[in-house]
Amino acid sequence: MNFSTARVLSTAAAAIALTSSALAGAATAVAASGPGGTASFLFRGVLDGVAATSASNAWAVGCTAYDCSVKTDTPLILHWNGAAWRRQDPRALADGLALYGVAATSARDAWAVGQTRSYKTLILHWNGGAWTRVPSPNPLAVSDLLLGVAALSPRSAWAVGWGVPTGGGWRELTMHWNGKAWKVVPSPSLIPPTILDAVAATSARSVWAVGSFEGNNGASGSLILHWNGTRWTQLPSPDPPNRQASGGAGFLAVAAGSARTAWAVGYGYSGALIAGWTGTAWKAAPGPSPAGAAWLAGAAITSVRSAWAVGSGGTGPGPMIARWNGTVWRQVPTPRS
């Protein structure tokens, strides 16, 4: 898998969040809707991100197309109220193209991030009554895009992504909400092309951002950054030994449970790439090895003994779900249509 292919996967795959029982109930409601219990949909589109704060409050975001890149498309926002999913109609999306990430701290505080049709960053905020667009930085000359967001409180949130500077290539972006405005936060002096796909935060002194970079030979490598309350630092990433000869590796999602517990998932030269934070270093963890290509684009963690990752794997390909039981990652059977 090369760098450009990873871009398609990261923006088209749905993430999961197991912060409450909301999603389990929502899945049941969707499956049971329509005549004869067959799911029916009133709109077309793709969902890229989901966040939940309770059994009656969850958000899902995406766009009204299959790849979220056609200029005639618009962002898609759905809300779960404990009984059904309802489509939202934000009035602030005249220039909106797509939303790729969502995070929430309560029923009155949520963020959604993405990109506008003019290829600028798009950030929306939910205050309990309406979604409104919030001014966001656009530091790069050609285009800017936000893929991931994490919220700690109404006064602290992080957003990450990438952009295209003058001269081409890709450059990572990190931004912080301080309660009043979004500000660009300088990242390490990385050699582009670099991108950040996801962010997870457990405190003001522990924030993870993951993605990938592309080497001179065209092969990509995984990228991990950590915020310690003062600055971003790049940490060694456990890439497969022969990634350069096989198309590369990269992370598409990250989940953190505490300052000592985190998982990053993505793709590697022979299948899904999974790495765990030990409190002192990132270590590669053996994952499921289905026949055929495999990648993971969403992750959630509930404790040191329970984590989930979702993506695609095996021949077909088909959906893939993996679970961490405290000792090993194992593939979980998925329904087949």
Buried (B, 14 or more C-beta within 10 A) or exposed (E): BEBEBBBEBBBBBBBBBBBBBBBEBBEEBBEEBEEEEEEEEEEEBBBBBBBBBBBBBBBBBBBBBEEBBEEEBBBBBBBBEBEEBEEBEBEBBEEBBBBBBBBBBBEEBBBBBBBBBEBBBBBBBBEEEEBEBBEBBBEBEEBBBBBBBBBBEBEBBBBBBBBBBEEEBBBBBBBBBEEEEBEBBEBEEBEBBBBBBBBBBBEEEBBBBBBBBBBEEEBBBBBBBBBEEEEBEBEEBBBBEEBBEBBBBBBBBBBBBBEEBBBBBBBBBBBBBBBBBEEEEBEBBEBBEBEEBBBBBBBBBEEEEBBBBBBBBBEEBEBBBBBBEEEEBEBEEEEEE
